């Protein structure tokens, strides 16, 4: 009897990029005052107390949670989307909780039934998991600068990402409206990754769920949101989709079969997080302060910063190969992400995360100064 090789699926995937950063991490860690890790955008501040209390309060959850989430969670999602994003007329059929946004991005093309001959498109500079999702489904993939210049033939899934990871670029309302209209004209499903939407600095990001963008209809559009960044809940795996019920209904059925359930205590914590705006404002202020310190230090050190009007990153360059910049900063005990992790167009940039403590950010600024 022959066995399926374990590598059959993994062979479709690129090398996991973060493994390539390990030698530079060792260099940075050898700094006498320790490493300042600005490479991965992982929250470091405490989970707000009201969210912790909600989690603990739901700790006695012996039964299976539902994939669709509790009615309270669905109410919290629709309420937040209407309050914060300007969405109108949402019902429970317009929402679907997911187990963190990364699993959704990676498995969505497969769950949509895409395969060979179908095409997935995403920005030229982008979160690598968009490509991974296409590869897992054996679908074709293509990058773009302007999605309306793509050939719509066989294009089944168009990823938007605003604010962008890694660049922090924000798509304006007119641009989003134009893209949504084009996608609808050609029957292309739009997935808008808006996980950084509440972290606008020099721009006020707009959702595809806003009626000015979608004309009051959710046909053919789905927005992806996460509580990882705005509420420091990366460890909870709490995210959700909002949009076209004709897309979310079948996805719900598929995810039921797959057992893709957000744990009940996490669902309760998400309700608390979505119903409270105060902790979001407080966290924004922390990030704004760190951003100001790092931005000033990078500019004084000879960097140029592009875009970065939103999100948790500064997209910075010294107009040299990105790995040279990574090595230079590692020598100062500062670890950043090379721009080519996000596509060849990032080859001369690095992504600098704002997700370090005030003390570590001050240390980085002192070393750059």
C-alpha positions in Angstrom: 0.0 0.0 0.0 1.4 3.4 -1.0 1.0 6.4 1.3 0.3 9.9 0.3 3.6 11.8 0.9 3.3 14.2 3.8 5.0 16.9 1.8 2.3 16.9 -0.9 0.5 19.9 0.5 3.5 21.7 1.9 5.3 21.5 -1.5 2.8 23.9 -2.9 3.8 26.6 -0.4 6.7 29.1 -0.5 9.4 28.9 2.2 8.1 30.3 5.5 9.7 33.7 5.2 10.2 34.4 8.9 12.7 31.5 9.2 15.1 33.6 7.0 15.2 36.3 9.7 16.6 34.0 12.4 20.4 34.9 12.0 19.6 38.6 12.2 17.5 38.0 15.3 20.6 36.4 16.9 22.7 39.4 16.0 20.2 41.8 17.4 19.8 39.7 20.6 23.5 40.0 21.2 23.2 43.8 21.8 24.3 44.7 25.4 21.0 46.3 26.1 19.0 43.5 24.4 16.9 43.2 21.3 14.2 45.6 20.2 12.0 43.4 18.1 10.0 45.5 15.6 9.7 42.7 13.1 6.3 41.0 13.8 3.3 43.2 14.5 2.3 41.3 17.7 0.6 43.3 20.5 2.6 43.7 23.7 0.2 45.7 25.8 -2.2 44.1 28.4 -5.6 42.7 27.3 -8.1 45.3 28.6 -9.5 44.3 32.0 -13.2 44.3 30.9 -12.3 41.8 28.1 -10.3 39.6 30.5 -13.3 39.6 32.9 -15.6 38.6 30.1 -13.3 35.7 29.2 -13.1 34.5 32.8 -16.9 34.9 33.2 -17.4 32.4 30.3 -14.7 30.0 31.4 -17.3 27.4 32.5 -18.2 26.5 28.9 -18.4 22.7 28.8 -20.5 22.5 25.6 -19.6 23.0 22.0 -19.8 26.6 20.7 -21.5 27.3 17.4 -19.7 28.3 14.3 -22.1 31.2 13.7 -21.5 32.5 17.2 -23.9 33.4 19.9 -26.7 35.9 19.2 -24.9 38.3 21.5 -21.8 38.1 19.4 -23.7 38.6 16.1 -25.5 41.6 17.7 -22.1 43.0 18.8 -20.7 42.7 15.3 -23.6 44.3 13.5 -23.8 47.1 16.1 -20.1 47.8 15.8 -20.1 47.8 12.0 -23.0 50.2 11.9 -21.5 52.4 14.6 -17.9 52.4 13.5 -18.1 51.7 9.7 -21.3 53.4 8.8 -22.8 50.1 7.5 -26.6 50.1 7.2 -29.3 47.4 7.4 -27.1 44.6 8.7 -28.7 41.4 10.0 -27.2 38.3 11.5 -27.1 36.8 8.0 -24.6 39.5 7.1 -22.0 38.3 9.7 -19.8 35.3 10.4 -17.2 34.9 13.2 -13.9 33.3 12.2 -11.0 31.8 14.2 -8.6 34.7 13.7 -8.3 36.3 10.3 -5.2 34.4 9.1 -6.9 31.0 8.9 -9.7 32.7 6.9 -7.3 34.3 4.5 -5.4 31.0 4.0 -8.4 28.7 3.5 -11.0 31.0 1.9 -10.2 30.1 -1.7 -10.5 26.4 -0.9 -13.8 27.0 1.0 -15.1 29.0 -1.9 -14.4 26.0 -4.1 -11.7 27.7 -6.2 -9.2 25.5 -8.0 -7.0 25.2 -11.1 -8.0 27.7 -13.8 -9.5 30.1 -11.2 -7.6 33.3 -10.3 -7.0 35.1 -7.0 -5.6 38.7 -7.1 -4.0 40.7 -4.4 -1.9 43.9 -4.1 1.7 43.9 -5.4 2.9 44.6 -1.9 0.9 42.3 0.4 0.5 40.0 3.4 2.0 36.7 2.1 -1.0 34.7 3.2 -3.1 35.9 0.2 -0.7 34.0 -2.1 -0.7 31.0 0.3 -4.5 30.8 0.1 -4.4 30.6 -3.7 -1.7 28.0 -3.6 -3.5 25.8 -1.1 -6.5 25.8 -3.4 -4.3 25.1 -6.5 -5.7 28.4 -8.0 -3.7 30.8 -10.0 -2.6 34.1 -8.4 -1.8 37.5 -9.7 -0.7 40.8 -8.2 -1.8 44.3 -9.1 -1.2 48.0 -8.6 -4.7 48.9 -9.8 -7.2 46.0 -9.7 -9.3 47.5 -12.5 -6.5 47.0 -14.9 -6.6 43.2 -14.3 -8.0 40.8 -16.9 -11.3 39.8 -15.3 -11.4 36.5 -17.1 -11.3 33.6 -14.6 -10.8 36.2 -11.8 -12.9 34.8 -8.9 -11.5 36.5 -5.8 -10.1 40.1 -5.5 -8.4 40.9 -2.2 -8.2 44.6 -1.2 -6.2 45.6 1.9 -6.8 49.1 3.3 -5.0 50.1 5.5 -2.3 48.1 3.9 0.1 45.7 5.5 3.0 46.4 5.0 2.8 49.9 3.6 0.1 51.6 5.6 -1.5 52.9 2.4 -5.2 53.8 2.6 -7.6 53.5 -0.3 -9.8 56.5 -0.5 -13.6 56.5 -0.8 -13.6 57.3 -4.5 -11.0 54.6 -5.3 -12.9 52.0 -3.3 -16.2 52.9 -5.0 -14.6 52.6 -8.5 -13.1 49.2 -7.6 -16.3 47.8 -6.2 -18.2 49.0 -9.3 -15.7 47.4 -11.6 -15.7 44.1 -9.7 -19.5 43.9 -9.7 -19.5 44.6 -13.5 -17.3 41.6 -14.0 -18.8 39.3 -11.4 -15.7 39.3 -9.2 -16.1 38.7 -5.5 -14.3 41.4 -3.4 -12.8 40.5 0.0 -11.6 43.7 1.7 -9.1 43.0 4.5 -9.7 45.9 6.9 -8.0 44.6 10.0 -6.2 47.9 10.6 -9.1 50.2 9.9 -9.3 51.7 13.4 -5.6 52.7 13.2 -5.6 55.6 10.9 -3.1 58.4 11.6 -2.9 60.8 8.6 -6.0 59.3 6.9 -9.4 58.2 8.0 -9.8 54.7 6.4 -13.2 53.9 4.9 -14.8 50.4 4.7 -16.3 48.8 1.7 -19.4 48.4 3.9 -20.0 52.1 3.8 -23.0 53.0 1.7 -21.1 55.7 -0.1 -18.8 52.9 -1.4 -21.3 50.1 -2.1 -24.4 52.1 -2.9 -26.3 50.6 -0.1 -25.9 47.0 -1.3 -23.6 44.2 0.0 -23.8 42.2 -3.2 -20.4 40.7 -4.0 -18.5 42.3 -1.1 -17.2 41.0 2.2 -15.1 42.8 4.8 -12.6 41.0 7.1 -12.1 42.4 10.6 -10.0 41.4 13.5 -9.8 42.2 17.2 -6.1 41.3 17.4 -4.7 44.8 16.8 -7.5 47.2 18.0 -8.0 45.2 21.3 -4.7 43.4 21.9 -6.4 40.0 21.3 -4.0 38.3 18.9 -3.8 35.5 21.5 -7.6 35.0 21.5 -8.1 34.4 17.8 -11.1 36.6 17.3 -12.1 37.9 13.9 -15.2 38.1 11.7 -16.6 38.7 8.3 -19.4 41.2 7.4 -21.0 41.4 4.0 -23.0 39.5 1.3 -25.2 36.8 2.9 -25.1 34.9 -0.4 -21.4 34.3 0.3 -21.5 34.0 4.0 -24.4 31.5 4.1 -22.6 28.8 2.2 -19.3 29.6 4.0 -21.1 29.0 7.3 -22.3 25.6 6.2 -18.8 24.6 5.0 -17.2 25.8 8.3 -19.8 23.9 10.3 -18.7 20.7 8.6 -15.1 21.7 9.2 -15.7 22.4 12.9 -14.2 25.9 12.6 -15.6 27.2 15.9 -14.5 30.3 17.8 -14.2 29.0 21.5 -17.1 30.1 23.6 -14.9 32.2 26.1 -13.4 34.0 23.1 -16.8 34.8 21.8 -17.8 36.3 25.1 -14.6 38.3 25.2 -15.2 39.5 21.6 -18.7 40.8 22.7 -17.1 42.9 25.4 -14.4 44.2 23.1 -16.8 45.2 20.3 -19.2 46.9 22.7 -16.5 49.2 24.2 -14.8 52.0 22.4 -12.8 53.4 25.3 -10.0 50.8 25.3 -9.6 51.3 21.6 -9.0 55.0 22.0 -6.5 54.3 24.8 -4.6 51.8 22.7 -4.6 54.2 19.7 -2.9 56.8 21.9 -0.2 54.4 22.9 0.5 53.5 19.2 0.4 57.1 18.1 3.0 58.1 20.7 5.3 55.2 19.7 4.8 56.0 16.0 5.9 59.6 16.6 9.1 58.5 18.4 10.1 55.8 15.8 9.2 58.0 12.8 11.4 60.9 14.1 14.3 58.5 14.9 14.2 56.8 11.5 14.1 60.1 9.6 17.0 61.4 11.6 18.9 58.2 10.8 18.6 58.8 7.1 15.5 56.8 6.3 12.7 57.9 4.0 9.2 56.8 4.9 6.5 56.2 2.3 2.7 55.9 2.8 2.4 54.7 6.5 -0.7 57.0 7.0 -2.4 54.2 8.9 -1.8 50.7 10.4 0.8 49.5 12.8 3.9 49.9 10.6 6.3 52.4 9.1 7.4 51.5 5.6 10.9 52.8 5.5 13.9 52.8 3.1 17.5 53.8 2.8 17.4 53.1 -1.0 19.5 49.9 -0.6 18.7 46.2 -0.7 16.4 45.5 2.2 18.6 42.7 3.7 21.4 45.3 3.9 19.1 47.5 6.0 18.0 44.5 8.1 21.7 43.7 8.8 22.5 47.3 9.6 19.7 47.6 12.1 20.4 44.2 13.6 23.9 45.5 14.4 22.1 48.2 16.5 20.1 45.5 18.2 16.9 46.4 16.3 15.0 43.7 14.3 12.7 44.7 11.4 11.0 42.8 8.6 12.6 42.9 5.1 10.3 44.4 2.5 10.7 41.5 0.1 8.6 39.3 2.5 5.7 41.2 1.0 6.7 41.0 -2.7 9.6 41.9 -5.0 8.4 45.5 -5.1 9.5 45.8 -1.4 13.1 44.9 -2.2 14.5 48.2 -0.9 12.2 48.7 2.0 11.8 47.4 5.6 8.6 47.2 7.7 9.0 48.6 11.2 6.3 47.6 13.6 5.0 49.9 16.3 4.3 46.9 18.6 6.9 47.2 21.3 6.8 48.6 24.8 7.4 52.3 25.4 10.7 51.4 27.0 11.9 49.3 23.9 10.7 52.0 21.5 12.7 54.6 23.4 15.7 52.2 23.3 15.4 51.9 19.5 15.2 55.7 19.1 18.3 56.2 21.3 20.3 53.7 19.2 19.1 55.3 15.9 19.9 58.8 17.3 
